[in-house]
Amino acid sequence: MGERIEVRVPDIGDFSDVPVIEVLVTAGQRVVADQSLITLESDKATMEVPSSAAGAVLELAVAVGDTVSEGDLVAVLEGDAAQPVVEPAADAVDTPQPPPAARAPVVPAPATPAAEAGPRASPPVRLDAGTLLPGSVPYASPAIRAFARELGVDPRQVRGSGRNGRIVREDVAAFVKQALAETGARAAGFALDLPPLPEIDFSAFGPVERQELSRIRRIAGPNLHRNWVGIPHVTHDDVADITAMEAFRQAHKDEAAAQGARLTPLVFLIKACVAALQEYPRFNASLEAGGGALVLKRYFNIGIAVDTEQGLVVPVIRGCDAKGVVELAMELGEVSQRARAGKLTPQDWQGACFTISSLGGIGGTSFTPIINAPEVAILGVSRARMAPVWDGEAFQPRLMLPLSLSYDHRVIDGADAARFARFLAGWLEDPDHLVL
Ligand code: CAO
């Protein structure tokens, strides 16, 4: 029978009533001198209370959730003069504890008579935030190692942000978040694993000027990149004969202008898109998160890409099904003016179902517009031009409008896209639709 040794909370500085967050041993377990028995965590630090001697744990005086102060009884040991069997803490298997010398100076306990169950001082405990294990294994408290183990995280892979590289709870959480994001990205096919672009000093080749990206470009860039890489785009091209529409537009331009509206092909395109979305509801939808279902929208809000000095913005015109072309033209003029003046509000760019990007005022014959997720399709419009069109007997000069429809192939098949584009062209070509 060995001596009875009481292990008490040693000098823990200014702390008192500190919660016990871990009990690292069980009754009956053999411990070695300086092996941690419990972990305390104040709002400022995590501390371990080590055993002052080797022996078997006869009794544990604290449980998780208790609070302790200096001098409180932690455990009663049956001291073992013989070399104790070393039972490493479970977490020492994958992450060794810091060597005692690195943790705290051990104050040798005074010898006590075997029969006396007198207290034996544990060495003063010190917050070992600055402790690093030999090699590159950063220190983490048992609580944090247990947390890491629970999440299957190898602490050696975690970058500690605490003092001297100590791993804190947030580091483990951040590591898991990052790992999940990477796994998700890989699952979604985002991890292209491409080598980074080399950094080049262009001034070595000639004069250069550095220009900061505008806030709009800095925000839009990553979103465009995500949409481009994350959505399987296909762009379907078609042309619409807008000869009749252009004649109608020219005939009514002044009348519309008198009401403050600039009648451009775009407003007819908005109406045509609403009709096509009504006919093909899959285009007026979003993929539910997880990709298992489509959310079909029963409203018709159209986003319009507007070119501004600060970059591209996409204000939304709401309820386009209930508005005529003059009203749409007025709203388009008003919103694009505000967009160029940098006066759009968050309300202006939320809630679009489908977007139109028109470069028709500038030029081009076709392009690939990038889908504005979570929408599933976008219409690109290039500049109409006169072209010879065979009518069965002869070539006729017709004004042809190029349409480029990009669609999310997870939601829309090529045949549907061809039908949608044909419907659009047919709508624009039908004189019955030419009303103000
Ligand atoms: N074919 C021939 N002419 C066209 C046309 C087309 N497809 N689209 C417009 N036009 C004509 C207009 O009728 C107008 O001429 P008139 O004054 O003689 O009628 C002229 O081109 C200029 O039109 P606009 O561009 O000012 O007006 P809009 O209604 O067509 O477009 C807006 C408004 C805000 C969409 C446009 O100004 C704009 O910003 N477009 C750029 C969008 C963009 O950058 N998209 C790319 C996104 S990817 O980076």
Residues whose N, C-alpha, C, O or C-beta is under 5 A from the ligand:
A	BS01	CAO	L263 T264 P265 L266 A305 V306 D307 L312 S336 S357 S358 L359 G360 G361 S382 R383 A384
